[in-house]
Amino acid sequence: MTDKHTVYFSLGTNLGDKERNIQEALRMMEEQVGCLVRQSALHVTEPWGFHSDNSFINACACYETTLSPFQILTVTQDIERKMGRTSKSSEGQYHDRIIDIDILLYDDISLHTDEITIPHPLMQERDFVMKPLSEILPPPSGS
């Protein structure tokens, strides 16, 4: 029997048909990552870390998967490319994007490599991540 893991993602887009971009990314992730368990509402937000005239739509989603964090990273980067994303943000330089998929949490592991950091290192600083994430996280134990 294969172990199932719980993984939380942040999705964002500020180009094209934004609602369709989020829905298409979620659909592709369900095909390639695993079963969609929960998804947040769509949130309209201002760009973070750069100036753009284009507002974002952000959402968070929870999937059940048998993939490792590294497999998920490969899959989500491939989905971004297939949807038309040409470059990832690097060294604090952010840009408009058709889709951005970030791994936020994977079970309760902490992982830090050159390729991936879990939990996502900047998620606590980003309301556009924390608000939709709070909609789908289970309540703390004992509450």
SULBELPE-V560188 format. One record per residue. N is the residue number from 1. RES is the residue in one small letter. OMEGA is omega as a letter, one per 20 degrees, with the letter a starting at -180 (none if undefined). D_LAST is the distance of its C-alpha to the last C-alpha in whole Angstrom. Layout:
# SULBELPE-V560188
[[N:RES:OMEGA:D_LAST] [N:RES:OMEGA:D_LAST]]
This chain:
# SULBELPE-V560188
[[1:m:a:32] [2:t:r:31] [3:d:r:28] [4:k:r:25] [5:h:r:23] [6:t:a:21] [7:v:r:22] [8:y:a:21] [9:f:r:24] [10:s:r:25] [11:l:r:28] [12:g:r:31] [13:t:r:34] [14:n:r:37] [15:l:r:40] [16:g:r:41] [17:d:a:39] [18:k:r:36] [19:e:r:34] [20:r:r:36] [21:n:r:36] [22:i:a:32] [23:q:r:32] [24:e:r:35] [25:a:r:33] [26:l:r:30] [27:r:r:33] [28:m:r:35] [29:m:r:31] [30:e:r:31] [31:e:a:34] [32:q:a:34] [33:v:a:31] [34:g:a:29] [35:c:r:27] [36:l:a:25] [37:v:a:21] [38:r:r:20] [39:q:r:22] [40:s:r:21] [41:a:r:23] [42:l:a:26] [43:h:r:26] [44:v:a:30] [45:t:r:30] [46:e:r:33] [47:p:a:34] [48:w:r:33] [49:g:r:35] [50:f:r:38] [51:h:r:40] [52:s:r:41] [53:d:a:42] [54:n:r:39] [55:s:r:36] [56:f:q:33] [57:i:r:31] [58:n:r:28] [59:a:r:25] [60:c:a:23] [61:a:r:22] [62:c:r:21] [63:y:r:23] [64:e:a:24] [65:t:r:27] [66:t:a:29] [67:l:r:31] [68:s:r:31] [69:p:a:30] [70:f:r:33] [71:q:r:34] [72:i:r:31] [73:l:r:33] [74:t:a:36] [75:v:a:35] [76:t:r:34] [77:q:r:37] [78:d:r:39] [79:i:r:37] [80:e:r:37] [81:r:a:41] [82:k:r:42] [83:m:r:40] [84:g:r:43] [85:r:a:41] [86:t:a:44] [87:s:r:42] [88:k:r:39] [89:s:r:38] [90:s:r:39] [91:e:r:40] [92:g:r:38] [93:q:a:40] [94:y:a:38] [95:h:r:40] [96:d:a:40] [97:r:r:38] [98:i:r:38] [99:i:r:35] [100:d:r:33] [101:i:r:31] [102:d:r:28] [103:i:a:26] [104:l:a:23] [105:l:r:21] [106:y:a:22] [107:d:r:20] [108:d:a:19] [109:i:r:23] [110:s:a:24] [111:l:r:28] [112:h:r:31] [113:t:r:34] [114:d:a:37] [115:e:a:36] [116:i:r:32] [117:t:r:29] [118:i:i:25] [119:p:a:23] [120:h:a:25] [121:p:a:27] [122:l:a:27] [123:m:a:24] [124:q:a:22] [125:e:a:25] [126:r:r:25] [127:d:a:23] [128:f:r:25] [129:v:a:23] [130:m:r:20] [131:k:r:19] [132:p:r:20] [133:l:a:18] [134:s:r:15] [135:e:a:16] [136:i:r:16] [137:l:r:13] [138:p:r:10] [139:p:r:7] [140:p:r:6] [141:s:r:6] [142:g:r:4] [143:s:none:0]]
